[in-house]
Amino acid sequence: MDQDVTSFDAANPGQFGDILNVDRHRYDAPKVGLLAVGYFEYWRMYPPLRATVEADLRKVAERLAVKVETVYPGMVDTMDRAEEAGRAFAAAGVDVVVVVEGTYLPDFMVLHTLEHVPHARVVLFNTQTGADVNATDGYEATLRNSALIGITQLSGSFTKAKRDYDVVVGEIADGECYEQIARIVRTRSAVFRLRTCNVGLIGHVFRGMFDLEFDRGSVRGRLGPEVISVQADHLIDLWKEVPESEVHSRSKALTDRFSVRHITAADLHRSVRLGLAMEHLSQRYKLDALCFLGQHYIEKMTGAPARIGASMLLEKGFMVACEGDVGGLVMMQLMHDLTGRSPVQMEWGQFDLQNNALFLLGHGIASPGTAVSAAAVTLTRAPEEWGFEGSGVNWEFILKPGPVTLGHFVSTPDGWRMLISAGESIEFPCLPCNEIHGMVRLASPVRDVLKALIELGVTHHTIVIHDQVVNELEMAAKVMGVTSATLL
């Protein structure tokens, strides 16, 4: 009833009127429509050609379906078939349409189909039956490989209409082409999901960190998520209600998995209790990600740092960042949705000339899966004390080896800019520093990269993911309408 509907700020039981009370299907797999075409005029000229081209296009459909959920209504070779395909795409709610030409086709039939799904992204997949030209091919064979005529014609038509599109080029059997299409689909899906995200902000940007300051309207309008201020009282009320049995169970699970040093059972109890309250908060208000201020804020109110609590959420695939770094949190969410992996929020540390590497230091917030193994992770004291009781709890480990991508969103006077870099996390001794850290080797001289970073103007935070997603991030920046800067 209406009287039971309140604002979430009231923190009353029942339904909220200003946030969604139902779960949204944010993570449904994107659907791809395959618009595979041939020209009906050629069938009467070369009767066997139709069956051959249909077989070629079925191969494309089969290979594409391995990578992405594909809606394939069959070959389109007439206006009636173009209409049927458009209706099928609209009914299925396709997000991306891949255009493949088995023969040349005038562009009006393709354009007619696309009118049914005007918001779908178009990928022009220029393909052919082999990597080289066969010196014995007759005219019928050249028709079978005449896609380039139609694809270039479509590119000209799209340019006139100011319609954006992506391009993939390769032979039908080239598996990398289908992976490129899958990357395009994953990227667009990840950007779209950002627009459905509610980011909870507890506290504010850390005092004096002007590089992290942001405008909520520009975050919503350009990056996607809505930033919702969550009162500290909401967290504290849930913190008071966390059952002791739940705290004990989760604490034991941590000590069973990881070695412990310089912390007491009381330290762990307080940190885990806060972590469970953060979990309950995210569930209560149906948040998709959480940003918090720990120093002199949460830590003083609860007597514990929020580091392990944030890590508990990260291990479940729920993104968390600290110090009010909403731009970094959006990057974390984007990287997670692109890869299915958990990123780490870190800070630029030192340069290492011997390894041509950057030393990065964390905030004690990370999934332990970013370490080489559970045996390499230690539960230890927090390295900084900001008003909590006892020693606090933190992780100590070094990032596991492997390719990594670094990124962040920076608010500039000219709008948002995405910073992108890449390197290789290398084996290095784990420092006895009571903190998460990493050593990332670069391709270019490390001092040159640092000079370029500082001249560019970046935040003191960077987000690190164990994967190579430079191309995807550059593509995401274009989809989001933000500028990007890539330093390798």
N, C-alpha and C positions, 0 to 999 in steps of 0.2 A: 504494500500500500504506500501511497505518497508520503505519509507521515514517517515511514520507516526509511526513506531515502534521505541521506545526509551528505554533506561534503566530506571528503576523506580527511580534511583538516580536523574535523571534529573527532575522528578516530573512534566513532561509535560502531558497535556491531550492526550488521545489516548491509543494505546496499548503499553504494556511493553513487551520487548523481553526477560527479565531475571526473570520474575515471571509469573505464570499462570494467564491468563485473563478470564478463564472460571471457573465456580464453579465445584468442584469435589464432587462426591457422596461419601463422607467420612463416612457418617453415615447410610448407608444402613444396614439393619439387616443382620447379618451373616446367612448363610444357612448351615444346617446340613443334611448330607446324612445318612440315616439309612440303614446299611448293615445287614439285618436280614436273617439268613441262617438256612438251614436244610439239611439233607443228603438224596439224592435220593435213596440210597441203602435201607434205612429203609422202604420206602413206599411199596415196594413189599413184604417185610417181615411182616409188620404190616399195612395193607391197611388203617385202620381208622386213623392212626397216622398223616398222612399228613394234613388232615383237622383240627385236633386238634392243631397241631403245628402252622399252618397258623393263626388260631384264637388267639393263644397266642401272636404271633408276631404282629398281628394287634392291640392288646391291648397296646403293647409297643409303636407302632407308634402313636396311638391316644393320649396316655399320654405324649409322647415326644412333639407332635405337639402343646400341650397346652403351653409348655414352650418356644419353639424355632421354627423358621421356618424350617420345615422338608421336605426333599425330600425322599419319600419312593417308590421305584420302585417295591415293592412286594418281596416275599420271594425268596431268591437265593438258589437253590438246585442243579444246574448243571453248567457246564462251560459256556454254552450259556447264562444262566441267569446271571452269573457273568459278562460276557461281556456286556450285556444289562445294568446292574446296573452301571458299570463303565462309560459307555457312558452317561447315564442319569446324573450321578454326575458331570462329566466333563462339560456337556452342561449347567447344572444349576449353575456351579461355586461354588460348596460347599467348605466351609472353614474347616469343621470338619466332620469326618466320625465316627459314632458310630456303633461298631460291636456288634451284639447280636446274640447268637447262640440258636436256638430253639431246636436243637439237636447237638451232636458232628458233626463237619465237618472237613475234612483234610484241613490244612492251605493253600494249593495251590490255592484254589478257592477264598478265601478272598484276598490273595496276588495279584491274577490276577485282581480283581476289583480295588484294590488300585493303581495299576500301571497307571490307567487313571487319578488319582488325586494325584500325588506324593508329592505335597506340603501341602496337607490337614493333619490336626492333627487327630490322631486316638485315640478314646476312647474305651477301651475294657470294655464293660458293661456285667459283669458276673451276670446272673440272673437265676431265677428258679420260679416255679409256686407257691411256698409256703415258709414259713419261716422254716419249719421243715420237717424231713423225715417221710413219711407216712409208718407205719409198715405193711400195707397191699399191698404196691406197688409191682406189678409184673415187669418183664423185660421191657415191653413196656413203663411203667410209668417211669422207670429209664432212658430210652432213651430220653423221653420227658424232663428230667432234667439232661441231660448229657453235658450241656454247659461248665461246668468247665473243662472237658477234652480238649475241643477245645480251650478254652480261654488260658489255661496254655500252650498248644502247641503253640499258636500264640505268647505268651509272650517270649517263648524260641526262636522262629524264629526271632522276632523283635530284641531281644538282640544280636543274631548272626549278624544281618544286621545293628546293631547300629542305629536302628530307635526308636526314643522316642515315648512314648504313655502315656496316662492317664488311670487310672483304677477306675471303680465304681462297687460296689458289693451290691446286694440286690435283693429281690424278685420283681416280675413284678408289684405288687400292691403298692410297697413302694414309696410314693411320694417324699421322700427325695432324692432318687436316681436321679430322673429327675431334681430336683433342683440342685444337684451336677453337672450334665451335663450342665445345663444352666449356672452355674457359670464358668465352664471351657470355654464355648463358649463366655460368656461376657468378660472374662479376655483376651482371645486370640484376640477378636475383638478390645478391648480397646488398647492393645499393637500394633495391626496392624494400628489402626487409628493414633497412634503417628507418624508413619512413613510417614504420609501424611500431617503433620502439619507444617506450617510456623509460627515460633515464631518471632515476631518483638521485637527488643531490642532498646530502646531509651536511649542513654547514655551508661553507663558501670556499672560494679560492684562498689559498694560504696567503696571509698578509704580505704584500710586497712582491708577489710573483705576478707582475704585470704581464709577462709573456703568456700566462695561462688564462688571463681574463677573457671573457667571451660575452657575446650578446645572444640572449636566448632566441630572439626572433630570427637572427641569422643562422643559428644552429638548426632551428626548425625549418627555415625556408630553404637552406642550401644543403646542409649535411643530412637532415632528415629527422632525427629524434626530437621528441618533446622533452624538455628538461623540467622536472617537477620537484619543487622544494619539499622535502620531507622533514617535518619538525623533529628535533632531537627527542622531544617528549614521546613521539611515536615509537622510536627505537627503545627508549628507556622503559616505557610501559611493557613492551614485549620482553625486554631483557629481564625485568622483574619476574616475569611469568614462566621463564624457561625451566622445565622440570629438571631436578637434580639427577634423575636417572638418565635423562638424555645427555646431560653434560658428562656424566661418568662414562657412559657407553662410547661417546665420541672421543673422549680423552684417551680411553684405553685403546681404541682403534689406532690412534696416532702413535702412542708409545709402543704398540705392537709392531708397527711398520718401520719406525725410524729410531735411530739412536738419540739419546738425550744427554745434554751437557749444560751444566750451570743454571738449571731451572728447577723449581720445586713443583710438587703436585698442585699447590695453591696457584702458582703462576699459570700453569696449564689450565686449571679449572676456570680461572677468570677469563682467559683468552678464548677458550672454547665456548664458554657461556655467551660471551659477546658475539662470537661467530654464529652461534645458533640463533641469537636474536636477529642478526642481519639476514639469515636465511628466512626466518619467519616474517620479517619485514618485507622482503622481496615477494614472498608468496601472498601476504596479506593485501598488498597494494598492487599486485600483478605487475611488478617492475620487470623490465627486460635487462637492465644493467644498473649499476650503482656506483656513485662517486661520493667520497666522503672526505671530511677533514678530520684527521686523527689528533694532531698536535694541539694540546691545550683545549680540546673540544670533547671528542668521544672518550679519549683516554682519561681525562680528568673526571668525567661523569661516571665511568664504569670501572675505573681502576685497572684498565687493561688496554694494551694496544690492539688495534683492529686488524693487524697484519695476518695472523693465522686465520681469523674469521673470513677475511677476504680471500685467502688462499683456498679455504674449504669450498667457497662458492666457485672459484675459478676451476677447481678440479671437477666440478659438476657441469662446466661449460657455461657458467653465468659470469659475465664480465664485470670486473670491479677495478676501479682506479682510485687513487688517493690525491690529496692536496687540491681538490676541486678541479682536476684536470679533465674537463669534459671533452676537449678536443682529442686528447689521448685515449679517452674511453671510447669515443666513436671509432677511432682507428683500431682499437682492440676488437670491437664488435665486427668491424669490416673484415679484419684479418681472420678472425675466428670463423665467420660465415664463409669466407673464401676457401678455407683449408680444413675446417673441422678440428683444428688444434687450438690450444690455449697459448696466447701470447704473454709477454712479460713487460711490465712497465719499468723502465730503467732510466738512469741518468748518464749523460756523457761523463766519463771519468778521466782517464789519462791516455796518453799515446805511448805505444811500445814500439820503438824503432826496430829492435831485433826481430820481432815477429811481424812488423808492418801492420800493427793491430791497434784497435781501440779497446781500452779497458772500460767496461760498463758496470755501473753499480746499481743495484735494485733498491726496492722499498720494502723488502720482506714479503712482497705479494706475488705469488706465482704458484701455478700447479707444480707439485713435485715431479710431474711427468716431464718437465723441461730439464730435469737433471738426468744423468746417464742411467741411474738406477736408484731404487729406494735406499740401498746401502751407502750411496754417496750423499745422502741428505741427513742433516743433523738438526734436531730441534734444540735451539739454544736461546740465549738471552737476547733481548732487543738491544741493538747497538746505541740507540738514543733514548733518553728518558724525558718524556713530556708530561709528567704528572700522574703516571700510573703507579700502582703498588708493586712491590717486589721487583723481579727482574724482567717481567714481560716474557713474551715468547716470539721467536723469529726463526726463519730458516737460515741455514748456512749451506750453500752448495754453489757450484759453478755450472753454467749452462753446458749441456751436452754438446759434443762436436756435431757439425753438419752445416749445410747451407742455411743462411738466415736472411731475412729481409727486415729492414728498419723503416719506420714511418711515423708520421705525426701530422696533425692538422694545426696550422698556425693561422691565427686571426690577424690580418694585416689591414692597413687603411684602404686597400683596394679589394678587400674581400678575403675569403678563405684560400689558403694555399696548402697543398699537400706536399710534404717532404718525403722523399723516397730514397733509400739507399740499400745496399746489399753487401754481403760479405760471407765469411765462413767462420762459424764458431769453432775454435780450435781447442785441442787438449792443452791444459795448463794446470799447474798445481792449484788446488783449492786453497784460497787464502784463509787464514784463521781470523776472519774479520766479522764474524757473527752476521753475515749478510749474504744475499744472493748477488752473484757477480758473473761476468763473462768476459771472454777475450775474443774479439771479432777481427779476423784478418781481412784486409781490404785488397782490392785489385790495384788501385792507384796508391801512390805514396801517401802514407797516413797524415803527414803534416800538411800536404796539399789539400787533402779532403777536409781536414779540420779548418784550415784557412777558408776554404770555400763555404763550409757550413756556417762559420761565424759571420762571414761577409753576407751570406744569404739572409741571415736573421732567423733563428730557429728557437724553439722552446728548449729549456734545459732538460726536458724529458724526451725520451724516444721509446717507441714500442717495438719489440723484437718478436719475430715469429720464426719458428724453425721450418722454413719452406722458402721457395723461390717464387715470389708473387709480384715482382716488379712490373711485369707487363699488365697483370690484372689490376694493380693499383693505378697505373697510368690510365688504363681504360676506365676505371671507376671514377677518376677525377674528371674525365671528359663527360661521363654520364651525369655526374653531379653538378657540372658546370663550374668547377673550381680549377684554378691553375695548379700545375704540379712542377716540382723541381726534382730531378733525379741526379744523384751524385754517386758514382760507382768507383 
